[in-house]
Amino acid sequence: MYKDFFAQKKLITFDLDGTTVKSEQVWDAAFTEVAKVAGIDPTTTGICGNTVAERWKHILSATDLKTPRPVPELVELTQTEFVKHIAELEVTAGFWPFVAELKLLKQLNLALVTNTARVVTDRVLAQLELKEVFDFVICGNEVKSPKPSPQIYQATLAQFKLPAKSALAFEDSLPGCIAAAKAGLKLICVWDEVTPKRNFPDEVLEFTSDFTPFPGEMDTTYLEDIKQMAKEQEQALKPTT
């Protein structure tokens, strides 16, 4: 069914938070806890997909505090609070069968392209036994301009010496999708069912809640599946002798 999406692709990229790992609630809880400790209104937790620093800048811009804590301090506190609850994290449904097919059967390169800082990313990869999955990992604090800038995707393509047309990205957030699209990649959105679809770039080929639709469905097109189904129905309706 999804053959057209994966045809001629040599690299599949994954975002971490909200895409590979269901971590949004853990991050939101970490922001809320740090906000309470710092005496900051925790009702807004910033834009998911942005770096922790950018999310705190967004939060602080909405507060009347005359002397808020420095952003680097808030970032460190939030990362520490997040790591406390790292055991609560789970990979997104369908991820393991999907990457097994991509790596073992199709022998494609896989990259993790995340705005999350290296210090947290490595802990998450270790906790969920994801270290061996990815051939390359790049984090938001390792580029000058993280998502929604395309720089992190441009660096990934350069690492594999590939043009954008040879890669397919999986993202969940608007900043992540914009970054991939600006770098010239087509992508699939692991959609939160909240952000309006019309807000996403035209490069999004498909919206999905998880990875379960893809294993076993990457070698045929939608039209080929229909033809096969019709053929099977025709055979089933033939009278037996």
C-alpha positions as CSV (number, residue, x, y, z in Angstrom):
1,M,0.0,0.0,0.0
2,Y,2.8,2.4,0.8
3,K,5.3,1.4,-1.9
4,D,5.3,4.9,-3.5
5,F,6.4,6.4,-0.2
6,F,9.5,4.2,0.3
7,A,10.5,3.6,-3.4
8,Q,14.1,4.7,-4.1
9,K,14.6,5.7,-0.5
10,K,18.0,5.0,1.1
11,L,17.6,6.8,4.4
12,I,14.7,6.9,6.9
13,T,14.9,9.5,9.6
14,F,13.0,9.6,12.9
15,D,12.3,12.3,15.4
16,L,12.6,11.2,19.0
17,D,10.0,12.8,21.3
18,G,6.4,12.2,20.2
19,T,7.5,10.2,17.2
20,T,9.8,7.3,18.2
21,V,8.9,7.6,21.9
22,K,5.7,8.6,23.6
23,S,7.2,11.2,25.9
24,E,5.1,14.3,25.6
25,Q,3.3,13.8,28.9
26,V,6.6,13.2,30.7
27,W,8.1,16.4,29.3
28,D,5.0,18.4,30.1
29,A,5.1,17.1,33.7
30,A,8.7,18.0,33.9
31,F,8.0,21.6,32.8
32,T,5.1,21.9,35.1
33,E,7.1,20.7,38.1
34,V,10.1,23.0,37.4
35,A,7.7,25.9,36.9
36,K,6.1,25.4,40.3
37,V,9.5,25.2,42.0
38,A,10.6,28.4,40.2
39,G,7.4,30.2,41.0
40,I,6.4,30.5,37.3
41,D,2.8,30.1,36.0
42,P,2.9,26.5,34.6
43,T,-0.3,26.8,32.6
44,T,1.6,27.0,29.3
45,T,4.4,24.6,28.5
46,G,5.5,26.0,25.2
47,I,5.4,24.5,21.7
48,C,6.1,20.8,21.5
49,G,8.9,20.0,19.1
50,N,11.0,23.0,20.0
51,T,14.1,22.7,22.2
52,V,13.7,22.9,26.0
53,A,15.3,26.3,25.9
54,E,12.9,27.6,23.3
55,R,10.0,26.3,25.2
56,W,11.2,28.1,28.4
57,K,11.6,31.3,26.4
58,H,8.0,31.0,25.3
59,I,6.8,30.4,28.9
60,L,8.9,33.3,30.3
61,S,7.6,35.7,27.6
62,A,4.1,35.1,29.1
63,T,5.0,35.7,32.7
64,D,5.2,39.0,34.7
65,L,8.1,37.9,36.8
66,K,10.6,40.6,37.1
67,T,13.6,38.3,37.8
68,P,12.9,34.9,36.3
69,R,15.5,32.2,36.7
70,P,18.0,32.1,33.8
71,V,17.0,29.9,30.9
72,P,20.1,27.6,31.1
73,E,19.2,26.8,34.8
74,L,15.6,26.1,33.9
75,V,16.7,23.8,31.0
76,E,19.0,21.8,33.3
77,L,16.3,21.5,36.0
78,T,13.8,20.3,33.4
79,Q,16.1,17.7,31.9
80,T,16.9,16.4,35.3
81,E,13.2,16.1,36.2
82,F,12.5,14.4,32.9
83,V,15.2,11.8,33.4
84,K,13.7,11.0,36.8
85,H,10.7,9.5,35.0
86,I,12.6,7.9,32.1
87,A,11.3,4.5,33.1
88,E,7.8,5.6,32.2
89,L,8.7,6.0,28.5
90,E,7.6,3.5,25.8
91,V,8.3,3.3,22.1
92,T,5.4,4.2,19.8
93,A,3.2,1.2,18.7
94,G,4.5,-0.6,15.7
95,F,8.0,0.8,15.9
96,W,9.9,-2.4,16.4
97,P,8.3,-4.4,13.6
98,F,8.7,-1.4,11.3
99,V,12.4,-0.8,11.9
100,A,13.1,-4.5,11.8
101,E,11.7,-4.6,8.3
102,L,13.5,-1.4,7.3
103,K,16.9,-2.6,8.5
104,L,16.9,-6.3,8.0
105,L,14.8,-6.8,4.9
106,K,15.2,-3.5,3.1
107,Q,18.7,-2.7,4.5
108,L,18.0,1.0,4.7
109,N,20.0,3.5,6.8
110,L,18.1,4.9,9.8
111,A,18.9,8.2,11.5
112,L,17.6,9.8,14.7
113,V,17.1,13.6,14.1
114,T,16.0,15.2,17.3
115,N,15.9,18.6,19.0
116,T,16.4,16.9,22.3
117,A,19.9,17.5,23.8
118,R,22.5,14.8,23.6
119,V,22.6,14.3,27.4
120,V,19.0,13.3,27.5
121,T,18.8,11.6,24.1
122,D,21.6,9.1,25.1
123,R,19.8,8.3,28.3
124,V,16.5,7.6,26.5
125,L,18.2,5.4,23.9
126,A,19.9,3.4,26.6
127,Q,16.7,3.0,28.6
128,L,14.7,1.8,25.6
129,E,17.5,-0.3,24.0
130,L,17.5,1.9,20.9
131,K,21.2,2.5,20.6
132,E,21.8,-0.2,17.9
133,V,18.8,0.8,15.9
134,F,20.1,4.1,14.4
135,D,23.1,4.4,12.1
136,F,23.4,8.1,13.0
137,V,22.1,10.3,15.8
138,I,22.1,14.1,15.8
139,C,20.8,16.3,18.5
140,G,19.5,19.9,18.7
141,N,22.4,21.1,20.7
142,E,24.8,19.9,18.0
143,V,23.7,22.3,15.3
144,K,23.7,26.1,15.4
145,S,20.0,26.3,14.6
146,P,17.7,23.5,15.6
147,K,14.2,22.7,14.2
148,P,12.3,24.4,12.7
149,S,15.5,25.4,10.9
150,P,16.4,22.8,8.2
151,Q,20.0,22.7,9.4
152,I,19.8,19.5,11.4
153,Y,18.3,17.7,8.4
154,Q,20.9,19.2,6.0
155,A,23.6,17.9,8.3
156,T,22.0,14.4,8.3
157,L,21.9,14.3,4.5
158,A,25.5,15.4,4.4
159,Q,26.5,12.6,6.8
160,F,25.1,10.0,4.4
161,K,26.1,11.9,1.2
162,L,22.5,11.7,0.0
163,P,20.1,14.1,-1.8
164,A,16.9,15.0,0.0
165,K,14.8,12.9,-2.5
166,S,16.6,9.7,-1.2
167,A,15.3,10.3,2.4
168,L,11.9,10.0,4.1
169,A,11.3,11.6,7.5
170,F,9.0,10.7,10.3
171,E,8.0,13.7,12.5
172,D,5.2,14.5,14.9
173,S,5.5,18.3,15.6
174,L,5.0,21.3,13.5
175,P,8.6,22.6,14.0
176,G,9.9,19.1,13.0
177,C,7.8,18.8,9.9
178,I,8.7,22.4,8.8
179,A,12.4,21.6,9.3
180,A,12.2,18.4,7.2
181,A,10.2,20.1,4.5
182,K,12.6,23.1,4.3
183,A,15.4,20.6,3.8
184,G,13.5,19.1,0.8
185,L,12.4,15.8,2.4
186,K,9.0,14.2,2.0
187,L,7.7,13.1,5.4
188,I,5.0,11.2,7.3
189,C,3.5,12.8,10.3
190,V,2.9,10.8,13.5
191,W,-0.1,13.1,14.2
192,D,-1.2,14.1,17.7
193,E,-4.8,14.6,16.3
194,V,-4.8,18.1,17.8
195,T,-2.8,20.3,15.5
196,P,-4.9,21.1,12.4
197,K,-3.6,19.1,9.4
198,R,-3.9,22.3,7.3
199,N,-1.1,23.8,9.4
200,F,1.5,21.2,8.2
201,P,3.6,21.6,5.1
202,D,2.5,20.1,1.8
203,E,5.5,17.7,2.0
204,V,3.5,15.6,4.5
205,L,2.5,12.5,2.5
206,E,0.5,10.8,5.3
207,F,-0.9,11.3,8.8
208,T,-0.8,8.3,11.1
209,S,-1.2,7.8,14.9
210,D,1.7,5.2,15.1
211,F,3.8,2.9,13.0
212,T,1.4,-0.1,12.8
213,P,0.2,0.6,9.2
214,F,3.6,0.2,7.6
215,P,5.1,-3.3,8.4
216,G,4.3,-5.6,5.5
217,E,2.7,-2.8,3.5
218,M,5.8,-1.2,1.8
219,D,6.0,-3.4,-1.3
220,T,2.7,-2.6,-3.0
221,T,0.8,0.5,-4.0
222,Y,-2.8,1.2,-3.0
223,L,-3.9,0.4,-6.6
224,E,-2.0,-2.9,-6.6
225,D,-3.7,-3.9,-3.4
226,I,-7.1,-3.1,-4.9
227,K,-6.3,-5.2,-8.0
228,Q,-5.1,-8.1,-5.8
229,M,-8.2,-7.9,-3.6
230,A,-10.5,-7.9,-6.7
231,K,-8.6,-10.9,-8.1
232,E,-9.0,-12.8,-4.9
233,Q,-12.7,-12.0,-4.7
234,E,-13.1,-13.1,-8.3
235,Q,-11.4,-16.4,-7.6
236,A,-13.6,-16.9,-4.5
237,L,-16.8,-16.4,-6.5
238,K,-15.9,-19.0,-9.2
239,P,-18.0,-22.1,-9.0
240,T,-16.2,-25.1,-7.8
241,T,-16.4,-28.3,-10.0
